[in-house]
């Protein structure tokens, strides 16, 4: 048992080092491209080992607060159609925030992520390519985000005194981790995410779903069996659960948003759809309750009739766009309401 634990620890530690978390970049390259009618800078940090770390920045001419937007699960490129007149961002709210020209807005590519459209269902690792499937984990993704964020904070167009991290779905866990590990992160918006480990999310979804108690009990027993299988082979990249390899699940199951947020003084904004079928709002309620009793500065936006994307599924396309725009406007209005004495 001890030797197996050592091999697992070594494997995850190797992933962390592969992203260059410990070493300075050996090369920095910048290029420009257009997306959503905005001129963007793409920064690539190349280390001696591991894949390049790449982030994209939309910055006004003046020094501005930094907004890091972290995407959800899967390997969909942050920008589709780069090099064409139709290039656009895939992260919800990005165009709205970057288009205001008031903030330096950045996104980070996941490690081993391709520029090509994902050849599988969005939100899953299926069709993401061998490099992504074999290496993507909580540890490798966090190391990549940390390196990119620290580099962006050193840029002259970024006001490092005001940093907002917005995490969407899977990105909620990463946003909480960054707030814990990087003190410049003073504000965090957590959208469509939970509070405890993702294992709780699955259990909560079963309890809040349809069916008899006997049917729910069977599904809960199946969940326990799946968790035991993942725990028995945590580094596997050939065995899958819900569209992701065991490596991804074992590394994310080991962390919780609530634990990370308890170790940072950052202000917190939580938004969840009350009909979210992917991450039950009860998970976010747990996080909100924990932060409230700690006396934290926390805001919770419960969105009636909304699903995982914070909008009602029954709305027409234009109605969804307006609803989503209103949600991100509310986040930025919250960010602008600074506590007394804040810069």
RAWODA-V170344 format. One record per helix or strand of 3 or more residues. SS is the DSSP state (a for helix, b for strand). FROM is the first residue (numbers start at 0). TO is the last residue. If there is no record, write none. Layout:
ss->SS from->FROM to->TO
ss->SS from->FROM to->TO
This chain:
ss->a from->1 to->17
ss->b from->26 to->34
ss->b from->37 to->45
ss->b from->52 to->57
ss->b from->63 to->69
ss->a from->93 to->97
ss->b from->102 to->107
ss->a from->129 to->134
ss->a from->137 to->152
ss->b from->157 to->167
ss->a from->169 to->180
ss->b from->186 to->190
ss->a from->197 to->207
ss->a from->212 to->231
ss->a from->245 to->252
ss->a from->256 to->260
ss->b from->266 to->272
ss->a from->280 to->292
ss->b from->297 to->302
ss->a from->316 to->335
